[in-house]
Amino acid sequence: MKLLVIIPSGFHLGYLGCYGNDWVQTPSLDRLAAEGVVFDQHYADRPDAAGAHAAWRTGCYHFPLPEAGKAAPAPADLVRLLRGSGVGTALVIDGSRPFADEFTSGWEHVNVISSAGAANALERTIEVAGEALDRLADIDQWLLWVELGTLLPPWNVPEDFSAPYLEENTADEEDEVAAPLPDPPLGLRDKTDAATLRLLQNTYAGAVSYLDAGLEALLDDLNARGLGDELTVLLTTDRGTPLGEHGVVGEDRPWLHDELIHLPLLVRLPGRVEAGRRVSALTQPVDLMPTLLDLFGLPPAAVHGHSFLPLLRAETGPLRAYAAAGSRVGDAVEWALRTPHWSFLLPVGSTAADPERGPRLYVKPDDRWEFNNVVQHHPVLADHLEAVLRGFVTATRQPGPLQPPLLRDVEAEAHDEGADSKRGLTQ
């Protein structure tokens, strides 16, 4: 098995064609999606770089708690298990953006691209990935992990990629194209300032197209090396990027809306088998570690996640009844529970900065970007989801196999009880 994992940090799922976008040009990503399997319901468990890295390497949840608490020790480590089984490992990271130093430990080869060349960091990272492929060429089994910072601000995007999206922000056809907004201030923004928000989103769109061009160069290099048909390519991200959808830009609030936790996941298998398949089952970053072990034919580890390799081959049903996420920004902590039909958000830490931030409930998939909070219309359901969510976080901190609380269909139960009561009155 030869495996390439590509991580463009901060990838907003809404800017990808295979997830419904029709205005950002991403031909390379579209091709990768068409040649592989697209996961439609992949959700972050902790949408920050350190949280994602911990989930990927350990296969376990690491939820932030409202109070200080020592994290449970991880029972296994992906890189250690691979290297112990003779799998070659190489890590290439774009160092022009902050990254988690802990993630670099244990790899056989590590290349961190200097931040001094931030303007051409993407090109240099792709070039170094090619050098890593040269080192791995004589190894039968290997993992090459490439992390890209192109989508994290400040966005250093060549004009050829940014200009087409900025033209609509130009007041008059005779005026110069509007200047991009490469390093927007993070935090709350005025949602009524549509022009600035659109400029922000168009600037990000240019970064996405620029990233796509870099991926094209990498994929073309793979084909030139004759690896196109024997290599598994997996692309995902650590978190999305809020771009004003709920009045927030960047990671200034732990608000676990879709733009932050709904993540792209594309997998192209050797020979492009299963091409065009879409997976609707709920998956999470904790599933990546057991999946990679499975791909390399290694024994499963005792972790919280599940291998989604059977989902790639349509050999099994859903892995879980719900997905869960947690985030901390300062003293503020929020947890979320996601089912195929509901998204429930629960602030559990300090709400001093956002006193009006209470529990929120959204209908899925109808309310894709979560603008209509219906928690007041479903109090029994909200109470049950909160109990399940709190129980799940507690379960992740217990030793032994994960035993998630049961998710009941309380609305159906209430409907049935009401129907029984009515039948009793008529008898």
C-alpha positions as CSV (number, residue, x, y, z in Angstrom):
1,M,0.0,0.0,0.0
2,K,1.2,3.5,-1.0
3,L,-0.8,6.3,0.6
4,L,-0.8,10.1,0.1
5,V,-2.7,12.2,2.6
6,I,-3.3,15.8,1.7
7,I,-4.4,18.3,4.3
8,P,-5.3,21.8,3.2
9,S,-5.8,23.4,6.6
10,G,-8.9,25.6,7.0
11,F,-10.9,24.2,4.0
12,H,-14.4,25.6,3.9
13,L,-16.5,22.7,2.4
14,G,-18.9,25.2,0.8
15,Y,-16.2,26.2,-1.7
16,L,-15.9,22.7,-3.3
17,G,-17.8,21.7,-6.4
18,C,-18.5,18.2,-5.3
19,Y,-20.3,19.7,-2.2
20,G,-22.6,21.9,-4.3
21,N,-20.4,24.9,-5.1
22,D,-20.9,26.2,-8.6
23,W,-18.9,29.4,-8.8
24,V,-15.3,28.6,-7.5
25,Q,-13.1,27.0,-10.2
26,T,-11.5,23.8,-8.8
27,P,-11.0,21.4,-11.7
28,S,-8.3,19.3,-10.0
29,L,-10.4,18.8,-6.9
30,D,-13.4,18.1,-9.1
31,R,-11.4,15.4,-10.9
32,L,-10.2,13.9,-7.7
33,A,-13.8,13.7,-6.4
34,A,-15.0,12.1,-9.7
35,E,-12.2,9.5,-9.6
36,G,-12.7,8.7,-5.9
37,V,-15.3,8.4,-3.1
38,V,-16.9,11.5,-1.6
39,F,-17.9,11.5,2.0
40,D,-20.9,13.8,2.5
41,Q,-21.2,13.8,6.3
42,H,-17.7,14.1,7.7
43,Y,-17.6,16.2,10.9
44,A,-14.7,17.5,13.0
45,D,-14.6,16.3,16.6
46,R,-12.3,19.2,17.6
47,P,-12.0,21.9,14.9
48,D,-8.5,23.2,15.5
49,A,-5.1,22.1,14.3
50,A,-4.0,20.5,17.6
51,G,-7.3,18.7,18.0
52,A,-7.3,17.3,14.5
53,H,-3.7,16.1,14.8
54,A,-4.5,14.4,18.1
55,A,-7.6,12.7,16.6
56,W,-5.7,11.6,13.5
57,R,-2.8,10.1,15.4
58,T,-4.6,8.5,18.3
59,G,-8.1,7.7,16.9
60,C,-9.6,9.0,20.1
61,Y,-11.8,12.0,21.1
62,H,-10.2,14.9,23.0
63,F,-13.1,17.1,24.0
64,P,-12.4,20.4,25.8
65,L,-14.0,20.6,29.2
66,P,-15.5,23.7,30.8
67,E,-13.2,23.1,33.8
68,A,-9.6,22.1,33.9
69,G,-9.1,18.4,33.5
70,K,-6.3,16.0,32.6
71,A,-6.8,14.3,29.3
72,A,-6.9,10.5,29.3
73,P,-3.7,9.0,27.8
74,A,-4.0,7.8,24.3
75,P,-3.7,4.0,23.9
76,A,-2.1,4.0,20.5
77,D,-0.2,6.2,18.0
78,L,-0.6,5.9,14.3
79,V,2.9,6.8,13.3
80,R,4.5,4.5,15.9
81,L,2.3,1.6,14.7
82,L,3.1,2.2,11.1
83,R,6.9,2.5,11.6
84,G,6.9,-0.6,13.9
85,S,5.3,-2.5,11.0
86,G,7.9,-1.4,8.4
87,V,5.8,1.3,6.7
88,G,7.9,4.2,5.5
89,T,6.6,7.6,6.8
90,A,7.3,11.1,5.6
91,L,5.7,14.4,6.7
92,V,5.8,17.7,4.7
93,I,4.4,20.8,6.3
94,D,4.0,24.3,5.0
95,G,5.7,26.2,7.8
96,S,4.5,29.6,6.6
97,R,1.5,29.3,9.0
98,P,1.5,28.2,12.6
99,F,1.4,24.4,13.1
100,A,1.5,21.9,15.9
101,D,5.1,21.0,16.7
102,E,3.9,17.8,18.5
103,F,2.7,16.4,15.2
104,T,6.2,16.3,13.7
105,S,7.5,13.8,16.3
106,G,8.0,10.1,15.3
107,W,8.1,10.4,11.5
108,E,10.9,8.9,9.6
109,H,11.3,12.0,7.4
110,V,10.1,15.5,8.3
111,N,10.3,18.6,6.1
112,V,8.9,21.9,7.4
113,I,9.0,24.5,4.7
114,S,10.5,27.8,5.9
115,S,8.1,30.6,6.6
116,A,10.6,33.0,4.9
117,G,9.2,32.1,1.5
118,A,5.5,32.7,2.4
119,A,4.7,34.1,-1.0
120,N,5.6,30.9,-2.8
121,A,5.0,28.5,0.1
122,L,2.5,26.4,-1.9
123,E,4.9,25.8,-4.8
124,R,7.8,25.0,-2.5
125,T,5.7,22.6,-0.4
126,I,4.6,20.7,-3.6
127,E,8.2,20.6,-4.7
128,V,9.4,19.2,-1.4
129,A,6.5,16.6,-1.5
130,G,8.1,15.5,-4.8
131,E,11.4,15.1,-3.1
132,A,9.8,13.0,-0.4
133,L,8.4,10.7,-3.1
134,D,11.9,10.2,-4.4
135,R,13.1,9.1,-1.0
136,L,10.1,6.7,-0.7
137,A,10.4,5.3,-4.3
138,D,12.2,2.0,-3.3
139,I,9.8,1.2,-0.4
140,D,6.9,-1.2,-0.9
141,Q,4.6,0.4,1.7
142,W,4.7,4.1,2.7
143,L,2.6,7.0,3.9
144,L,3.4,10.6,2.7
145,W,1.5,13.2,4.7
146,V,1.4,16.8,3.2
147,E,-0.1,19.7,5.0
148,L,-0.8,23.0,3.2
149,G,-1.4,26.4,4.7
150,T,-2.7,28.1,1.5
151,L,-6.2,28.6,2.8
152,L,-5.2,30.1,6.2
153,P,-4.9,33.9,6.3
154,P,-3.0,35.9,5.3
155,W,-3.9,34.7,1.8
156,N,-1.0,35.2,-0.5
157,V,-2.7,34.6,-3.9
158,P,-1.3,35.5,-7.3
159,E,-3.4,38.0,-9.1
160,D,-4.3,35.5,-11.9
161,F,-6.2,33.5,-9.4
162,S,-7.8,36.3,-7.3
163,A,-8.8,38.8,-10.0
164,P,-11.7,36.7,-11.6
165,Y,-13.5,36.6,-8.2
166,L,-12.8,40.3,-7.3
167,E,-14.3,41.7,-10.5
168,E,-17.8,41.6,-9.0
169,N,-16.6,43.8,-6.1
170,T,-15.6,46.5,-8.6
171,A,-18.0,49.4,-8.7
172,D,-17.6,50.2,-12.4
173,E,-16.4,48.2,-15.3
174,E,-13.9,51.0,-16.1
175,D,-12.5,50.9,-12.6
176,E,-9.5,48.8,-11.5
177,V,-10.4,45.4,-10.0
178,A,-11.1,45.7,-6.3
179,A,-8.3,45.0,-4.0
180,P,-8.5,41.6,-2.1
181,L,-8.9,41.3,1.6
182,P,-5.9,39.0,2.4
183,D,-5.6,39.4,6.2
184,P,-9.1,40.3,7.6
185,P,-9.4,41.1,11.3
186,L,-10.8,38.1,13.2
187,G,-13.9,38.3,15.3
188,L,-17.4,39.5,15.1
189,R,-18.4,41.4,11.9
190,D,-21.4,43.3,10.9
191,K,-23.6,40.8,9.0
192,T,-25.3,43.7,7.2
193,D,-22.1,44.8,5.6
194,A,-22.7,42.6,2.6
195,A,-20.0,44.2,0.4
196,T,-17.2,43.5,2.8
197,L,-18.3,40.0,3.5
198,R,-18.6,39.3,-0.2
199,L,-15.1,40.7,-0.7
200,L,-13.8,38.4,2.1
201,Q,-15.4,35.4,0.5
202,N,-14.2,36.2,-2.9
203,T,-10.7,36.6,-1.6
204,Y,-10.9,33.2,-0.1
205,A,-12.3,31.8,-3.3
206,G,-9.2,33.0,-5.1
207,A,-7.1,31.1,-2.5
208,V,-9.1,27.9,-3.2
209,S,-8.5,28.1,-6.9
210,Y,-4.8,28.8,-6.2
211,L,-4.7,25.7,-4.0
212,D,-6.4,23.7,-6.7
213,A,-3.6,24.6,-9.2
214,G,-1.0,23.4,-6.7
215,L,-2.8,20.1,-6.3
216,E,-2.9,19.8,-10.0
217,A,0.9,20.0,-10.1
218,L,1.1,17.3,-7.4
219,L,-1.4,15.0,-9.0
220,D,0.3,15.4,-12.4
221,D,3.7,14.5,-10.8
222,L,2.1,11.3,-9.4
223,N,0.9,10.3,-12.8
224,A,4.3,11.1,-14.3
225,R,5.9,8.7,-11.8
226,G,3.4,6.0,-12.7
227,L,1.8,6.1,-9.3
228,G,-1.7,7.1,-10.4
229,D,-3.1,3.6,-10.5
230,E,-1.3,2.1,-7.4
231,L,-1.6,5.0,-5.0
232,T,-4.4,5.8,-2.5
233,V,-5.0,9.5,-2.2
234,L,-6.9,10.9,0.7
235,L,-7.8,14.6,1.1
236,T,-9.4,16.2,4.1
237,T,-8.9,19.1,6.4
238,D,-8.5,20.0,10.1
239,R,-11.3,22.5,10.3
240,G,-13.4,24.9,8.1
241,T,-13.1,28.6,8.0
242,P,-15.9,30.9,9.2
243,L,-16.3,33.7,6.6
244,G,-19.0,35.8,8.2
245,E,-21.9,33.3,7.9
246,H,-22.9,33.8,11.5
247,G,-21.2,37.2,11.9
248,V,-17.8,35.6,12.8
249,V,-14.6,35.6,10.8
250,G,-12.0,33.1,11.7
251,E,-11.7,31.1,14.9
252,D,-12.7,33.9,17.3
253,R,-15.7,32.0,18.8
254,P,-16.2,28.3,19.5
255,W,-19.4,28.3,17.5
256,L,-19.8,24.8,16.0
257,H,-21.7,25.7,12.9
258,D,-21.4,23.9,9.6
259,E,-18.9,26.2,8.1
260,L,-16.4,25.2,10.9
261,I,-17.1,21.5,11.5
262,H,-18.5,20.1,8.3
263,L,-15.3,18.9,6.5
264,P,-14.5,17.6,3.0
265,L,-13.2,14.0,2.8
266,L,-12.3,12.6,-0.6
267,V,-10.6,9.2,-1.1
268,R,-9.3,7.9,-4.4
269,L,-8.4,4.2,-4.3
270,P,-5.8,2.4,-6.5
271,G,-7.1,1.9,-10.0
272,R,-9.9,4.4,-9.2
273,V,-12.1,1.6,-8.0
274,E,-15.4,2.7,-6.5
275,A,-15.1,6.0,-8.5
276,G,-18.2,8.2,-8.2
277,R,-19.5,6.6,-5.0
278,R,-20.9,9.0,-2.3
279,V,-21.0,8.0,1.4
280,S,-23.8,9.4,3.5
281,A,-22.8,7.8,6.8
282,L,-21.5,10.0,9.6
283,T,-17.7,9.9,9.9
284,Q,-15.2,11.8,12.0
285,P,-11.4,12.5,12.1
286,V,-11.0,9.8,14.8
287,D,-11.9,7.3,12.1
288,L,-8.8,8.2,10.0
289,M,-6.3,6.4,12.2
290,P,-8.1,3.0,12.2
291,T,-8.8,3.4,8.5
292,L,-5.1,3.9,7.7
293,L,-4.2,0.8,9.8
294,D,-6.8,-1.1,7.8
295,L,-5.5,0.1,4.5
296,F,-2.0,-1.1,5.4
297,G,-3.4,-4.5,6.6
298,L,-2.5,-3.9,10.2
299,P,-4.4,-5.1,13.2
300,P,-7.0,-2.7,14.6
301,A,-6.1,-0.7,17.7
302,A,-8.3,-0.1,20.7
303,V,-9.5,3.4,19.8
304,H,-12.7,5.4,19.7
305,G,-12.9,5.6,15.9
306,H,-13.9,3.1,13.3
307,S,-12.3,2.1,10.0
308,F,-14.4,3.5,7.1
309,L,-12.7,1.2,4.6
310,P,-15.9,-0.9,4.4
311,L,-17.9,2.3,3.6
312,L,-15.6,2.9,0.7
313,R,-16.6,-0.5,-0.7
314,A,-20.3,-0.3,0.3
315,E,-19.8,-3.3,2.6
316,T,-21.4,-2.0,5.7
317,G,-24.0,0.5,7.1
318,P,-23.5,3.5,9.3
319,L,-20.6,3.5,11.7
320,R,-22.4,5.6,14.4
321,A,-25.8,7.1,15.1
322,Y,-24.4,10.6,15.7
323,A,-21.2,12.7,15.5
324,A,-20.0,14.9,18.3
325,A,-17.7,17.9,18.4
326,G,-16.2,20.3,21.0
327,S,-14.3,23.6,20.8
328,R,-12.6,26.0,23.2
329,V,-11.7,29.7,22.5
330,G,-10.4,31.3,25.7
331,D,-12.8,30.4,28.5
332,A,-15.7,29.7,26.1
333,V,-16.5,26.1,25.4
334,E,-19.2,24.7,23.1
335,W,-20.1,21.1,22.3
336,A,-22.2,19.9,19.4
337,L,-24.1,16.7,18.4
338,R,-25.0,16.0,14.8
339,T,-27.4,13.4,13.5
340,P,-28.7,12.9,9.9
341,H,-31.7,15.0,10.9
342,W,-30.5,17.5,13.6
343,S,-27.7,19.7,14.6
344,F,-27.6,20.5,18.3
345,L,-25.2,23.1,19.7
346,L,-24.6,23.5,23.5
347,P,-22.4,26.2,25.1
348,V,-21.0,24.7,28.3
349,G,-18.2,27.1,29.3
350,S,-18.1,30.8,30.1
351,T,-20.8,32.8,28.2
352,A,-19.5,36.2,29.5
353,A,-18.5,37.2,26.0
354,D,-21.7,35.9,24.4
355,P,-24.5,36.0,27.1
356,E,-27.2,35.4,24.5
357,R,-25.5,32.2,23.2
358,G,-27.8,29.4,24.4
359,P,-28.6,25.9,23.1
360,R,-29.4,25.8,19.4
361,L,-31.2,23.2,17.3
362,Y,-31.3,23.1,13.5
363,V,-33.2,20.9,11.1
364,K,-31.0,18.9,8.8
365,P,-30.4,18.8,5.9
366,D,-33.0,21.5,5.1
367,D,-31.2,24.3,7.1
368,R,-27.7,23.6,5.6
369,W,-26.0,26.7,7.0
370,E,-28.0,26.8,10.2
371,F,-29.9,30.1,10.3
372,N,-33.2,29.0,11.9
373,N,-32.8,28.0,15.5
374,V,-35.9,25.8,16.4
375,V,-34.8,24.7,19.9
376,Q,-38.0,26.4,21.4
377,H,-40.2,24.2,19.2
378,H,-38.6,20.9,20.3
379,P,-37.9,21.1,24.0
380,V,-38.1,17.3,24.7
381,L,-35.8,16.5,21.8
382,A,-33.3,19.3,22.9
383,D,-33.2,17.9,26.5
384,H,-32.5,14.4,25.2
385,L,-29.8,15.5,22.8
386,E,-28.1,17.5,25.6
387,A,-28.2,14.4,27.9
388,V,-26.8,12.2,25.1
389,L,-24.1,14.8,24.3
390,R,-23.0,15.2,27.9
391,G,-23.0,11.5,28.4
392,F,-20.9,11.0,25.3
393,V,-18.2,13.4,26.4
394,T,-18.1,11.6,29.7
395,A,-17.8,8.2,28.0
396,T,-14.8,9.4,25.9
397,R,-12.9,9.9,29.1
398,Q,-13.5,6.5,30.5
399,P,-11.0,3.6,30.2
400,G,-11.8,0.7,27.9
401,P,-13.9,0.6,24.7
402,L,-16.1,3.6,24.0
403,Q,-19.7,3.0,25.1
404,P,-21.7,5.9,23.6
405,P,-25.1,6.7,25.1
406,L,-28.1,5.5,23.1
407,L,-29.8,8.1,20.9
408,R,-33.6,7.6,21.0
409,D,-36.2,9.0,18.6
410,V,-37.9,10.9,21.4
411,E,-40.2,12.8,19.0
412,A,-41.5,9.6,17.5
413,E,-42.0,8.2,21.0
414,A,-43.9,11.2,22.1
415,H,-46.1,10.9,18.9
416,D,-46.8,7.2,19.6
417,E,-47.6,8.0,23.3
418,G,-50.0,10.7,22.2
419,A,-51.6,8.3,19.7
420,D,-52.0,5.7,22.4
421,S,-53.6,8.2,24.7
422,K,-56.1,9.2,22.1
423,R,-57.0,5.6,21.4
424,G,-57.6,5.1,25.1
425,L,-60.0,8.0,25.2
426,T,-62.0,6.5,22.4
427,Q,-62.3,3.0,23.8
